């Protein structure tokens, strides 16, 4: 009988833990319940830290801090979202701060991200890694990007397509804007001023293209 009661208590504790992990409230220095793995809904007030969250994460008046996240992030009332390692899903917030790998979409006032397999839409996008599709007033990518739409587009590596007022990429296939600049053009530039180190001429109005060998 004693053994049965012990097993029953253990089972109830495990059941309670599983139930508690389906919802969590995070405040500075405290998680209620104290779980590092949440599958369900999490609410972060001012500042909350949890290792793994799958489901819906809501940050209010502060920073929601996680290692890995899958699902929907909502930053309400000046809420910001931070994911240190892997993000999969949709992030909506004043600031989306993702340091690892993203697969999905980020919509905010500022997206500060690393590697993104998806879409960034904001007033300003800053990527410290590779990025797929960026739409913003200012897009800055430290490595490679596929498509950039914005007032200013800067790619320190290779971009496939840049459409904006001012476009710069170390290497690119296509640029359309008022001022276009690149060191290595493997396609076409259309704009008022087109600069390409390997262009048919270094600087041309209207159109510039790669010089044939």
Secondary structure, DSSP 8 states (H G I E B T S, - for coil): -HHHHHHHHHHHHHHHHHHHTTEEEEETTEEES--SEEEEEEEEEEEEEEEEEEEEEEEEEEEEEEEEEEEEEEEESS-EEEEEEEEEEEEEEEEEEE-SEEEEEEEEEEEEESEEEEEEEEEEEEESS-EEEEESSEEEESS-EEEEEEEEEEEEEEEEEEEEEEEEEEEEEEEEEEEEEEEEEEEEEEEEEEEETTBSSSEEEEEEEB---
